[in-house]
Structure formats: structure tokens, C-alpha cells
Amino acid sequence: MVDLSARHARVAGDVERRVADVLRSGRYVGGPVVAQAEQAVADLLRRRFGVGVGSGTDALTLALRALGIGSGHQVIVPAVSFFATVESVLHTGAQPVLVDVLPDAPLLDPDAALAAVTPATRAIVAVHLFGNVACAPDTDIAIVDDSAQAVGTDPPPARGVLGAVSFYPTKVLGGAGDGGLVVTDEQALAQAVRRLGSHGMSAPNVHHRVAGHVGGNSHLDAVQAAVLLGHLPDLAVRIARRRQIAARYDAAFAGMTIPRDPGSTISVYVLRHPRRDALRSALGARGIASAVYYPMAMTAQAVIGGSPADARRRTPNAVAFCDQALALPCHADLTDADVARVTAAVLGAA
Ligand SMILES: Cc1ncc(COP(=O)(O)O)c(C=O)c1O
């Protein structure tokens, strides 16, 4: 689905020079390269502050903790996402409350979110899945953006008091390992996240609770920051090529496409097909890669007490999407011939 070696080749000279500079500097945790990457990605998301952390999962967890969310609280989460969105709520001690997505797109249904609000609700997580900005409900309850898949959208997600980014290697702006970032316009929240990721420390061996939580250890390493700075100048080119490929797919696959904003990064290109698994097997037989994002609604996850029956009853749109969605290769290292081959195979098999 993604060729990370080919992607590295696009920026290899700059990335390798920057990584070598970090290795020679001896400054591996914190320091100027991390600060530069934090600000560069915060600027991209049009936020004042960026705080590097160890992963997108940590970014979500620390963002929620910085808001003082914990035991006895509820956080509303859409039923279609990567499990990390749910997991991060559980890591704070709060209860994730899963709500359905829109009938025609795998994005939070704002009305369903509002209907799920209780006196215990402390936040709503808007997941900007596949590079598409979700519409958050109009409410005073804190919105947190799960922007793990939304770096580079135009415009960037704007509603969250805090946003969480992932630099997992397969993301459009991916590193050479795990990494994440919390973005916000509020200095006090940025400071809270930074302290939560540094053992709640104000000075060596002086530790505090932050918004009721004990700190931990979660940083964006300087080597990862250097890799990301080397990738950044290529981001606009990558996204433009993804949009071009997606437009070709859309034109060919009428009736199977899902709605998308023009400013989407197409972090993942997904179509819907009533016999998705048969289509996937037929593509596999023709040597075409495809992937299922995500095979089940979060309401069906046994680890949080869900089941397929529960999912069908509570979140039918999410279940229908998860049963039908198939992701196709869509990235900047595909040639026109590759795109034509994928298109022909889908049309031949659908
Ligand atoms: C929507 C979503 N949320 C959260 C995460 C978690 O990010 P990470 O893998 O960096 O922990 C991901 C990453 O795959 C994601 O796609």
C-alpha cells in the first residue's frame, strides 16, 4: 500500500544530513531540532504551540489528561477509527462513549454526539479520518481533534482546543519510527502537555501532578524530528499527487466512492463495495494491494465489552462502513501506469 523506501529516496539527502547532524550534536532528547519540528508542524496546523510526544496515541492521551479528564468522566468518540482513539480515553481513566458516524462518510455524526452528552461528558474527539476534516458539534464541551491522519488538510481542523498528530511511518508526514505532537493555541495547555510528558517535573527531581495526573515519559526524539524536517518540504507535492490519483479513481469508480473535501490529504483512499471481501480477493489474485480500514466498528471490540450485535444495534452506519470499505494504493510514488493497473483491476473485479 505504501513504499516507504521509495518515499525515503525522495528526500534521502536532506533527511540523512539532518539525522547525521543530530547524531554528531549529542543532543537527542529535546533541543533545537525538536523545537524547530514542533513549530513547523504547529504552523502547518495553524496552531500557536506544538509539543512533541512519543506517538499519536500519547498525543491523544496527554491532550485528554491536560484537560483534567479522568476517572468518572466520559469522552465521546466516533465508532469508526483506529483503536488508539478509544484506548487514549481508557488510559486517562475515563469512559469512552461510542457514537455512530454519518450514513455516507466514516466521520463523527454531530447530532449523535450531542445526543450522547451526559453530565459526565468532558470532551468529544473529532477524528479526521482518511485526511477528511470531521464536523464537530456546536457545543461548549471541549473538542479534541484526532488529527493523526489529517496533517496537511486545507484548511486544517479548527475546532479542537487541542489536537493530536501521529508521525507513524505510513502517515502522509511519517517519520522513521513512532512520534506524535499535540497542538493547541493555549499556552497553559501546551505547558501541561509538556510537563505530563516529562514526569510532571518542574526542576530535576521535583515532580507534580498535572491536571490531577501523574506525569510520564513521552518525547519526540531529536532523530525523529530531524527526519520530519527533512520530509516537510515534500509534503505539498505528496498531497497534490494523492489528490490527482484520487480524482482519477473517483472518475472511474462512480457509485463506489465516499464523499471527500477538496482539501483532503487522502491519507487513505477508500471505496465502498457491497461484496468488499470478494473484491479484495480478486484484486489480490491480480497482484493488486488493498487493505481494510477498519474491519470492525469500535462498538464490536471485545476488549471494551463490545460485540457485533451491539455494534449493529448502536452504530449501524459504522458497521455498514466497516463491512464495505476497501482502501486502494494512493501515494506519491505510484506511477500513472500503476494507477491505471489498479483502476483496471478494480473495474474488472467489481
Ligand atoms: C485515527 C488515528 N488515531 C490515533 C492513531 C495513533 O497514532 P500512533 O500510531 O502514532 O500512536 C492513529 C495511528 O495509526 C490513527 O490513525
The ligand as a Gaussian input file, in Angstrom:
#p B3LYP/6-31G(d) Opt

LIG

0 1
 C       -7.053000       7.959000      13.707000
 C       -5.833000       7.581000      14.485000
 N       -5.745000       7.919000      15.783000
 C       -4.663000       7.632000      16.512000
 C       -3.581000       6.961000      15.981000
 C       -2.436000       6.600000      16.851000
 O       -1.193000       7.074000      16.401000
 P        0.152000       6.282000      16.726000
 O        0.173000       5.040000      15.905000
 O        1.218000       7.255000      16.330000
 O        0.169000       6.020000      18.177000
 C       -3.608000       6.605000      14.631000
 C       -2.446000       5.926000      14.028000
 O       -2.432000       4.978000      13.366000
 C       -4.761000       6.906000      13.857000
 O       -4.840000       6.571000      12.578000

